[in-house]
Amino acid sequence: MTMNIAVYVRVSTQRQTQTQTIEQQLDSLHNYHEAQGWPWQEEHIFRDDGYSGAKLRRPGLDRLREQIGRAIFDRVVITAPDRLARNYVHQMLLIEEFEQGGCQVEFVDRPMSHDPHDQLLLQIRGAVSEYERSLIAERMRRGRRQKYLAGGLLPWTRAPYGYRVDPAHPRDPAGVRLDLAEAAVVAELFSSYLQEGKSLKAEIQRLTNLGVASPAGKTRWNQATLRGILTNPVYTGTVYIGRSRPTEARGRHSALVPIGRGRGGHVQTNQEEWTAITQVPAVINQEQFDLVQQKLVHNQQFARRNNTAYPYLLRAMVSCGTCRLGCIGRSSRGGYAYYVCVGKSHGTISHRDEKCPARSIPVEQLDELVWQDVCEILTHPNAITTALARAQGGLWLPQELQARRENLRKARVSLEQQMERLTDAYLANVLQLEEYKRRKIELEQRLSVIAEQKRQLEATVGCHDQLAGMVQSIEIFCQRVQQGLSAATFEQKRQLIELLVDRVIVTNEEVEIRYVIPTSSKGETTRFCHLRLDYFDRPVSTSQFQQLRGIGLLGRQTGDTIDDVLGTDEAMFHSSTQMKDLSHATPIARQKVIKLA
């Protein structure tokens, strides 16, 4: 039986990549393969060049985990534990995941076994690696700050609009110079905005009409870019550090756009926290800059004071299926309210050259349709539980489980008896040593297959036991909320909609409602979007998620039809949605038709 062996190598920085430390790891692993008599296959090499071991989101590691989840490899060989991960918790997570996928992890430089002493040593090494990484990061941070304060280093990864740096020394303050054309645009922008009645939107339109390219080289500016220029004190001639601090991502950009890089944003700090580090050529004076800041604050307060909020049941939950943008609520003085696609707005807001052709959606019609469907779902939970059971492969019968366990037990006993008879035959000189070894290896392999089948059976039983608990929890939840549906106030309806509905997608006359039904008490207090990983982290594969959570993704591929999944039911599970904990909520989708007035 041929053993499939994977190789994983990693370095943290591009500098290490250039010094051939990846090649050194590969040479070491290749020599180890030759010593063990294992075949060396280039297509089984997984490498991450310039990726930190402190994070699990690495392309090479992701591909390795996906293939191990499909039981492609029997063993993965790595030079040392810190090449797999710097964090000890990450090391244990990956090792356990690989072993559950039937893949043994082997470290060449630091062999590891299941002996308690080896496990303790691995923990100590992991803790030391994590400490070293934290120490290096802190030293680098302090070193950069000292250079900033000494005026010998710029805090820019890219020069602000209107400035150029020395290409040979891009972080040297002495090489900063003005780009006269762009600096003239900045100076005119500050002066124009201070004029009576001017707004950011008006300035964007002016720049677009003049054909001035944005800092990114595009023909259209956006308000964030313009505000960033108007609030940047570098144009007064002083470079500051500490103007902002990074924040974790707190929400999704959109429920329909492709998955992004998952980074958070930055929040502005108070001016007292800024630290001046060096001087550069000025574009405007300090007085002009202060006047612009005052007007920005005044306009923001003025806009908030005139913004009237209307009650929309599906506020921030509706998307246009035509252009994949979100929809906002708009109400007229005549009492008519609509959900309007952002793509129908001006190009400075939608960032599209053409307006979306979709019709506006009457608020009253869509709200009533969705609310009635919510009531139907909660009143008839059997559609949910049936779909959940089918997605997991059907209901299990006790006698079927016992029969499969008994068959595996009988097979194992038979193979063990054959092994004993084979040994007796060898001891009686009936078989030669070579023949005895060959037959023994075959029997051991068959025993290993039986053991793996038993492990998979028990894992599947655990999934179905968890499924039964989820079904019971769903039924209890639906029964509890049924009583107050008819007399629910707007606030109560909105609270229930926020909990149960992830997204409403309207395409012409078709409405797709993506529900999330809580399957545990925690799911009743945490919104589904806060459980999702695909907007904060790279999504994992189905098989990998089964290994991590012990439960398969609840559903089919998004391309399956309604009838393929549930027959006559109007529900479809989406396996493209990844969650932090599938035991909290389960996603389904229903399709309806709405007649627009």
Residue pairs with C-beta under 8 A, 6 or more apart in sequence:
1 445
2 39
3 38
3 74
3 75
4 44
4 72
4 73
4 74
4 75
5 33
5 38
5 39
5 41
5 44
5 73
5 74
5 75
5 76
5 77
6 44
6 45
6 46
6 64
6 67
6 68
6 73
6 75
6 76
6 77
6 103
7 26
7 29
7 44
7 45
7 46
7 76
7 77
7 78
8 46
8 47
8 60
8 61
8 64
8 76
8 77
8 78
8 83
8 84
9 22
9 25
9 26
9 29
9 45
9 46
9 47
9 48
9 78
9 79
9 83
10 22
10 47
10 48
10 49
10 51
10 53
10 58
10 60
10 61
10 83
10 84
11 17
11 21
11 22
11 25
11 48
11 49
11 50
11 51
12 50
12 51
12 52
12 53
13 50
14 49
14 50
16 22
16 50
17 49
17 50
22 47
22 49
25 79
25 83
26 45
28 79
28 108
28 109
29 77
29 78
29 79
29 108
30 40
32 77
32 108
33 39
33 40
33 77
34 40
44 73
46 60
46 61
46 63
46 64
47 60
48 58
48 59
48 60
48 61
51 58
51 59
51 60
51 61
52 86
53 82
53 83
53 84
53 85
53 86
53 87
53 129
53 133
54 85
54 86
54 87
54 130
54 133
56 85
56 90
56 93
56 94
57 262
57 537
57 538
61 94
62 538
62 540
64 76
65 94
65 97
65 540
65 541
65 544
66 540
66 541
66 543
66 544
67 73
68 76
68 97
68 98
68 101
68 103
68 544
69 97
69 101
69 541
69 542
69 543
69 544
69 546
69 547
70 543
71 101
71 102
71 103
73 103
74 102
74 103
74 104
75 103
75 104
75 105
75 106
76 98
76 103
76 104
76 105
76 106
77 106
77 108
78 84
78 105
78 106
78 107
78 108
79 107
79 108
79 109
80 107
80 108
80 109
80 110
81 91
81 107
81 110
81 112
81 122
81 125
81 126
81 129
82 125
82 126
82 129
84 90
84 91
84 94
84 95
84 105
85 91
85 94
85 126
86 126
86 129
86 130
86 133
87 126
87 130
88 122
88 123
88 126
88 127
88 129
88 130
91 122
91 126
93 548
94 105
95 105
97 544
97 547
97 548
98 104
98 105
99 105
100 547
101 543
101 547
102 452
105 112
106 112
110 122
110 125
111 118
112 118
112 119
112 121
112 122
144 153
145 241
147 153
148 155
148 241
148 275
148 277
149 275
149 277
151 173
151 277
151 278
152 172
152 173
153 171
153 172
153 173
154 165
154 170
154 171
154 172
154 173
154 176
154 239
154 278
155 239
155 241
155 277
156 165
156 170
156 171
159 165
159 170
159 176
160 229
160 232
160 234
160 235
161 182
161 185
161 186
161 215
161 229
162 178
162 179
162 182
162 183
162 185
162 186
162 235
162 283
163 176
163 177
163 178
163 179
163 182
163 183
163 234
163 280
163 281
164 176
164 177
164 178
164 179
165 171
165 172
165 175
165 176
165 177
166 172
166 174
166 175
166 176
168 175
169 175
173 239
173 278
173 279
173 280
176 280
176 281
177 281
178 281
178 283
183 283
185 207
185 212
186 229
186 235
186 283
186 284
187 283
187 284
189 203
189 207
189 226
189 229
189 230
190 230
190 235
190 283
190 284
190 288
190 289
190 292
191 288
192 198
192 203
192 206
193 200
193 203
193 230
193 292
193 295
194 288
194 291
194 292
194 295
199 299
200 223
200 226
200 227
200 299
201 223
201 346
201 348
203 226
204 220
204 221
204 222
204 223
204 226
204 348
205 348
207 214
207 221
208 219
208 220
208 221
208 348
211 219
212 221
213 219
214 220
214 221
214 222
214 225
215 225
215 229
216 225
220 347
220 348
220 351
221 348
222 348
222 351
223 348
227 296
229 235
230 292
230 296
231 268
231 293
231 296
233 240
233 243
233 274
233 289
234 240
234 280
235 282
235 283
235 284
235 289
236 282
236 283
236 284
236 285
236 286
236 289
237 279
237 280
237 281
237 282
237 283
238 276
238 278
238 279
238 280
239 276
239 277
239 278
239 279
239 280
240 274
240 275
240 276
240 277
241 274
241 275
241 277
242 269
242 273
242 274
242 275
243 268
243 269
243 274
244 266
244 267
244 268
244 269
245 266
245 267
245 269
246 264
246 265
246 266
247 264
247 265
247 266
247 267
248 264
249 262
249 263
249 264
249 265
249 535
249 536
250 264
251 529
251 535
252 529
252 532
252 535
253 260
253 535
254 319
254 324
254 325
254 326
255 319
255 502
255 503
255 514
255 529
256 319
256 324
256 503
256 505
257 324
259 534
259 535
259 538
259 539
260 535
262 535
262 536
262 537
262 538
310 329
310 331
310 337
311 490
312 329
312 337
312 339
312 363
312 367
313 363
313 367
313 370
313 371
313 490
313 493
313 494
313 497
314 339
314 363
314 366
314 367
314 370
314 497
314 501
314 504
315 329
315 494
316 326
317 497
317 501
317 502
317 503
317 504
318 326
318 327
318 339
318 361
318 366
318 503
318 504
318 505
318 506
319 325
319 326
319 327
319 503
319 504
319 505
319 506
320 326
320 327
320 341
320 342
320 343
320 356
320 358
320 505
320 506
320 507
321 358
321 505
321 506
321 507
321 508
321 510
321 512
322 341
322 343
322 356
322 357
322 358
322 507
322 508
323 341
323 343
323 352
323 356
323 358
325 341
325 342
325 343
325 350
325 356
326 341
326 342
327 339
327 340
327 341
327 342
327 361
327 506
328 339
328 340
328 342
329 337
329 338
329 339
329 340
329 363
330 337
330 338
330 339
330 340
330 360
331 337
331 338
331 363
336 362
337 362
337 363
337 364
338 360
338 361
338 362
338 363
339 360
339 361
339 363
339 366
339 506
340 360
340 361
341 356
341 358
341 360
342 349
342 350
342 356
343 350
343 352
343 355
343 356
343 358
344 350
344 355
344 356
344 358
344 360
345 355
347 353
350 356
358 506
358 507
358 508
359 508
359 596
361 506
361 594
361 596
362 596
362 597
365 594
365 595
365 596
365 597
366 504
366 506
366 511
366 594
369 511
369 592
369 594
370 497
370 501
370 504
370 511
370 513
371 493
371 497
373 513
373 590
373 592
374 496
374 497
374 500
374 501
375 485
377 383
377 384
377 478
377 500
377 515
377 517
377 590
378 478
378 481
378 482
378 485
379 478
379 482
379 485
381 474
381 475
381 478
381 479
383 566
383 569
383 570
383 571
384 474
384 478
384 517
384 571
384 586
384 588
385 471
385 474
385 475
386 566
386 569
387 565
387 566
387 569
387 571
387 573
387 588
388 467
388 470
388 471
388 474
388 554
388 573
388 586
389 395
389 467
389 471
390 565
390 566
391 554
391 555
391 556
391 565
391 573
392 463
392 464
392 467
392 552
392 554
396 461
396 464
401 461
404 457
405 454
405 457
408 450
408 453
408 454
408 457
411 450
412 447
412 450
412 451
412 454
415 443
415 446
415 447
415 450
416 447
418 443
419 440
419 443
419 444
419 447
422 431
422 436
422 439
422 440
422 443
423 436
425 431
425 436
426 433
426 436
431 439
459 550
462 550
463 550
463 551
463 552
466 550
466 551
466 583
467 551
470 519
470 520
470 583
470 586
473 518
473 519
473 520
474 517
474 518
474 519
474 586
477 517
477 518
477 524
481 496
484 492
488 496
498 527
499 516
499 518
499 524
499 527
500 515
500 516
500 517
500 518
501 513
501 514
501 515
501 516
502 514
502 515
502 516
502 528
502 529
502 587
503 514
504 511
504 512
504 513
504 514
505 511
505 512
505 514
506 512
506 594
509 593
509 594
509 595
509 596
510 591
510 592
510 593
510 594
511 591
511 592
511 593
511 594
512 589
512 590
512 591
512 592
513 589
513 590
513 591
513 592
514 574
514 587
514 588
514 589
515 587
515 588
515 589
515 590
516 523
516 528
516 585
516 586
516 587
516 588
517 585
517 586
517 588
518 524
518 584
518 585
519 583
519 584
519 585
519 586
520 583
520 584
520 585
522 581
522 584
523 531
523 584
523 585
526 584
528 579
528 585
528 587
531 579
531 580
531 581
531 584
531 585
532 577
532 578
532 579
532 580
533 539
533 540
533 578
533 579
533 580
534 576
534 577
534 578
539 576
539 578
540 548
540 578
542 552
542 553
542 575
545 552
545 553
545 578
545 582
546 552
546 553
549 581
549 582
549 583
551 582
551 583
553 575
553 578
553 582
554 573
554 575
554 582
554 586
554 587
555 565
555 572
555 573
555 574
555 575
555 587
555 588
556 564
556 565
556 572
556 573
556 575
557 575
557 576
558 574
558 575
558 576
560 572
562 569
562 570
562 571
562 572
562 591
565 571
565 572
565 573
566 572
570 590
570 591
570 592
571 588
571 589
571 590
572 588
572 589
572 590
572 591
573 586
573 587
573 588
573 589
574 587
574 588
574 589
577 587
579 585
